[in-house]
Each structure stands twice: as structure tokens, then as C-alpha cells.
């Protein structure tokens, strides 16, 4: 079903005249138009299997943490992308790619790392779910703003409506399919979840690896320029969001979840959208993916110990 939904999005976009296929040759076009959308659809459908309507209702039950987290993820993160791109003097196309990455929603890996860090996993899941839905509008919006701001030579290749249709077809449709299956067959969905998650992780790794291999010369040529910007964005976004959450007097477990969502983006979405416009746009997302697991893994290790210790102290202090 994930395959047919992504194909449907491609057909709609082509016939409405809003789809741009990169003129990079048949093989590259096939990867861009077929393989990457299918890979992302698999990942999003897998995410859908883990979600229930209750994950969205959390916005109303515990709005403070969700609003602060989503404010960081949907608004501040793209702005950090603009700032870092300006400070590091990135090439216009690379700058747009960095903002595109910063505007992408959190991913399922952020949920897993939040769990390992003993953070508030429920908050992380809610942020991932809501940001994935909002991505239909936020990703095209910040992509268009970045192209205009940096005067990148991509304007003729990008349609706001086309990007909306593409993001909708490769994110929300598979996500809805996964959630529908979970709602109708909860026991089977729960049984499938631990089996599909490793597949989803493998697909993610293959997407990043494929993006690097397909543009190996450009990645190596641009690495010295892009790597410092990608690492700086990751550190600034995680540190600032953690500090903002603590300043808002959220518990450290909630701050952990928010920082992890800011650090671990759905770079598969970034790469898929980027390569549909220009393959060079995917380079910042691919480079960022290398760093985000290193920094997020270290953060998870540190916060796992702190949150565990805090939990033990709270349990000891509680009346018997």
C-alpha cells in the first residue's frame, strides 16, 4: 500500500504540471522518483504503526510541553538553519539544503533515543506525530523562503504546490495507512512493530548511504564546507532547545525529549524532497545524518544516567 500511495502522489503531481524531475539521467531519475519515495513511505508507514489518536490528543491534555517542543521544532529549528547558514557562509544551494533539513520533522529514531535516554518518550512520540503532519506545510514554506533569501539558482525548479503535494503523498498517506492498520488490527500491529523497526532503520541507512554514493564526488568536495555548518546546527538546536525547556520549568525528562527531537530529524524526508529538486540539495542532510547519531547518542548516554538518578531519588523520597 505504501508503494501505491507514493506512486499516486507522483501521478497526480505529473498530470497537474507541478512535478519537477531532475535531469540527471535515467538511473538517477528512477532513484529519485521511485526508490526514495518508496523508502520514505515504508518509514512513515512504520511510524504510523506506532501511533494512535491518543498521541495527538496529548496536545490538549498536556499542552505546555507539546507547545514548547513544537515551537522549537517547527519555528526555531528552521531559524537556526538560516542563522547557521549565514554565519558559516554556505554556498546558496547548500544553505537551502541546510534549512530544508532544519525544517524537517522529528523521526522515529528520536523516539528510540529518547527512550534510551530515559526521557519522556510519550512527548517525543507526540512531537514526531504532529510535526510529521505539519511538515506538509512547513517544509515547502521554509524551502521557498530559503530559496528566496539565499537567492539560490533553484527558483524555476521549485513549485510550492508541487512540494506540498509531494510531501503529502510520501508522508501523510503512508502515515495514515499505518495508523489505520494499527486501529483496525492493534494486536497484529503491535506484533509487527518490533520486526519492522529494524527494517525501517536499515532503509534509513540505505537512503543516506545511497545519497552519499550517488553524489560522492560532490559530497567529498563539499564536506569541508558543509560539515562544520551541519555539526554547529545540531549542537545549537539541541543545546538551545534543552535550555529553553528548562527555562520554561519543564522536567529534565521533557527537556531531554525536546532536545532529541531537535537533534534527530527525519533526514530521509529531507533527502527525498531535496533530490526531487536538485541532488546537491541532499548533501547537507546526508552529512548531518552522520553527526546527529554521534551527538544524540552521546546526549542519550549522559541524560540516561541523569534521568535514571533523578528517578531513583524521586522514588526514594516518595512516601511509602
C-alpha positions in Angstrom: 0.0 0.0 0.0 2.9 2.3 0.7 4.1 1.8 -2.8 0.8 2.6 -4.5 0.3 5.7 -2.3 3.6 7.2 -3.3 3.0 6.3 -6.9 -0.4 8.0 -6.7 1.3 11.2 -5.5 3.7 11.1 -8.4 0.9 10.6 -10.9 -1.2 13.5 -9.5 1.8 15.8 -9.5 2.9 15.0 -13.0 -0.5 15.5 -14.5 -1.1 18.7 -12.7 2.2 20.1 -14.1 3.8 20.7 -10.7 6.3 17.9 -10.5 9.9 18.6 -11.3 12.2 15.7 -12.2 15.9 16.3 -12.1 17.5 15.9 -15.5 20.3 13.7 -14.1 19.9 10.7 -16.3 17.6 7.7 -16.3 19.1 5.8 -13.4 19.3 8.9 -11.1 15.7 9.8 -12.1 14.5 6.3 -11.2 16.1 6.5 -7.8 14.6 10.0 -7.2 11.1 9.3 -8.5 10.7 5.7 -7.3 13.2 4.3 -4.8 13.4 7.3 -2.4 9.6 7.9 -2.2 9.1 4.2 -1.6 11.8 4.1 1.1 10.3 7.1 2.9 6.8 5.6 2.6 8.0 2.5 4.3 9.5 4.6 7.1 6.4 6.7 7.5 4.0 3.7 7.5 6.2 2.1 10.1 5.9 5.2 12.2 2.1 5.1 11.7 2.0 1.6 13.2 3.3 3.1 16.5 0.8 5.9 16.7 -2.7 6.2 18.0 -5.2 9.1 18.1 -4.2 9.5 21.8 -0.7 10.7 20.7 -2.4 13.7 19.1 -4.8 14.3 22.0 -1.8 14.9 24.2 -1.7 18.4 22.8 -4.8 19.2 24.7 -4.2 17.1 27.8 -0.6 18.3 28.4 -0.2 21.3 26.2 2.7 23.0 27.8 5.4 20.6 26.9 4.0 19.9 23.5 3.7 23.6 22.6 7.2 24.4 23.8 8.6 21.4 22.0 6.8 22.1 18.7 7.6 25.8 18.9 11.3 24.8 19.0 10.9 22.2 16.2 8.6 24.0 13.8 9.7 27.6 14.2 13.1 27.9 16.0 14.8 25.0 14.2 14.4 26.4 10.7 15.5 29.8 12.0 18.6 28.2 13.5 19.2 26.8 10.0 19.1 30.2 8.4 21.4 31.6 11.1 24.0 28.9 10.9 24.0 29.0 7.1 24.6 32.8 7.2 27.3 32.5 9.9 29.2 29.8 8.0 28.8 31.5 4.6 27.5 28.4 2.9 27.0 28.2 -0.9 23.4 29.2 -1.6 22.3 25.7 -2.6 24.0 24.2 0.4 22.4 26.9 2.6 18.9 26.0 1.3 19.7 22.3 1.9 20.6 23.0 5.5 17.4 25.0 6.1 15.4 22.2 4.5 17.0 19.8 6.9 16.3 22.1 9.9 12.6 22.4 8.8 12.1 18.6 8.6 10.1 16.9 11.4 11.5 14.6 14.0 11.8 11.0 13.2 11.2 7.6 14.8 14.9 7.4 15.8 14.3 10.4 18.0 11.7 8.4 19.9 14.0 5.5 20.3 16.9 7.6 21.5 14.6 9.5 23.9 13.6 6.1 25.4 17.2 5.1 25.8 17.9 8.5 27.4 15.0 7.8 29.9 13.3 10.9 28.6 9.6 11.5 28.2 9.0 9.2 25.3 5.3 10.0 25.1 6.2 13.7 24.4 8.7 12.7 21.8 6.2 10.5 20.0 3.6 13.3 20.1 6.1 15.8 18.7 7.1 13.4 15.9 3.4 12.7 15.0 2.3 16.4 15.0 5.5 17.7 13.2 5.1 15.0 10.5 1.6 16.2 9.8 2.7 19.9 9.9 5.6 19.1 7.5 3.1 19.2 4.6 3.1 23.0 5.0 6.2 23.9 7.0 8.7 22.1 4.7 7.5 23.7 1.5 7.2 27.1 3.3 10.7 27.2 4.6 12.1 25.7 1.5 10.6 28.5 -0.6 11.7 31.2 1.9 15.3 29.8 1.9 15.5 29.8 -1.9 14.4 33.4 -2.0 16.6 34.5 0.9 19.8 32.9 -0.3 19.0 33.7 -4.0 19.7 30.0 -4.8 19.5 29.1 -8.5 16.6 26.8 -7.9 13.6 29.0 -8.3 12.4 27.7 -11.7 12.7 24.1 -10.4 10.5 24.5 -7.3 6.8 24.8 -7.0 5.3 25.5 -3.6 2.2 23.5 -4.5 4.3 20.7 -6.1 6.3 20.4 -2.9 3.1 20.3 -0.8 1.7 17.5 -3.0 4.9 15.6 -2.9 5.3 15.8 0.9 1.7 14.9 1.4 1.9 11.8 -0.8 5.1 10.4 0.7 4.4 11.3 4.4 0.8 11.7 5.4 -0.7 8.9 3.2 1.7 6.2 4.4 1.4 7.5 8.0 -2.4 7.3 7.8 -2.2 3.8 6.3 0.0 2.7 9.3 -2.3 4.3 11.8 -5.4 2.8 10.2 -3.9 -0.7 10.3 -3.0 -0.1 14.0 -6.5 1.0 14.8 -8.2 -1.9 13.0 -5.7 -4.7 13.9 -4.0 -3.5 17.1 -2.6 -6.9 18.1 -1.1 -7.6 14.7 0.3 -4.1 14.5 2.0 -4.5 17.9 3.4 -7.8 16.8 4.7 -6.3 13.6 6.3 -3.3 15.2 9.5 -4.8 16.6 10.0 -6.7 13.3 9.5 -3.7 11.1 11.6 -1.2 13.1 14.9 -2.8 12.2 13.8 -2.8 8.5 12.9 0.9 8.8 16.3 1.7 10.3 18.0 -0.3 7.5 16.0 1.6 4.9 17.1 4.9 6.5 20.7 3.9 6.5 20.5 2.8 2.8 18.9 6.1 1.9 21.7 8.1 3.5 24.3 5.8 2.1 22.7 6.0 -1.4 22.6 9.8 -1.2 26.4 9.9 -0.4 27.4 7.3 -3.0 25.3 8.9 -5.8 26.9 12.3 -5.2 30.2 11.0 -3.8 32.4 13.5 -5.6 30.2 16.4 -4.7 29.9 15.2 -1.1 33.7 15.0 -0.7 34.2 18.3 -2.4 31.6 20.0 -0.2 32.3 18.1 3.1 34.8 20.6 4.5 32.3 23.4 3.9 29.1 21.6 5.0 30.3 19.5 7.9 31.1 22.4 10.3 27.7 24.0 9.5 25.8 20.7 10.0 27.6 20.0 13.3 27.0 23.6 14.5 23.3 23.4 13.6 23.0 20.1 15.5 24.7 21.4 18.6 22.9 24.8 18.7 19.5 23.3 18.1 19.9 20.6 20.8 21.5 22.9 23.4 19.1 25.8 22.8 16.0 23.7 22.9 17.2 21.9 26.1 17.9 25.3 27.7 14.6 26.8 26.6 12.7 23.8 28.0 14.5 24.1 31.4 13.9 27.8 31.5 10.2 27.1 31.0 10.5 24.9 34.0 9.7 21.6 32.2 11.2 18.5 33.9 14.5 17.3 32.6 12.8 14.2 31.1 10.7 16.5 28.9 13.7 18.7 28.1 15.5 15.5 27.0 12.7 14.6 24.6 12.5 18.1 23.1 16.3 18.3 22.6 16.4 14.9 21.0 13.6 15.9 18.5 15.6 19.0 17.6 18.7 16.9 17.1 17.4 13.9 15.2 15.4 14.9 12.2 13.7 12.8 9.5 16.6 13.3 7.1 15.0 10.7 4.8 12.3 13.2 4.1 15.0 15.9 3.6 16.9 13.8 1.1 13.7 12.7 -0.8 12.4 16.2 -1.2 15.9 17.6 -2.0 16.7 15.1 -4.7 13.4 15.7 -6.4 14.7 19.3 -7.0 18.5 19.1 -7.2 20.7 16.3 -6.0 23.1 18.8 -4.4 20.4 19.9 -2.0 20.6 16.5 -0.3 24.2 16.9 0.7 23.6 18.8 3.9 21.0 16.3 5.0 23.3 13.3 4.3 26.3 15.0 6.1 24.0 16.0 9.1 22.8 12.4 9.4 26.4 11.3 10.2 26.8 13.8 13.0 23.3 13.6 14.5 23.7 10.0 15.7 27.0 10.7 17.3 25.9 13.8 19.2 22.4 12.3 20.0 24.0 9.0 21.1 26.3 10.8 23.5 23.5 13.0 24.8 21.3 9.9 25.3 24.2 8.3 27.3 24.7 11.3 29.6 21.0 12.1 30.1 20.1 8.4 30.6 22.3 8.4 33.7 21.0 11.7 35.0 17.4 10.9 34.4 17.8 7.4 36.0 19.4 9.0 39.1 16.7 11.6 39.3 14.1 8.9 39.0 15.7 6.9 41.8 15.9 9.9 44.1 12.2 10.7 43.4 11.3 7.1 44.2 13.3 7.2 47.4 11.7 10.5 48.5 8.2 9.3 47.9 6.2 8.2 50.9 5.9 4.5 51.5 
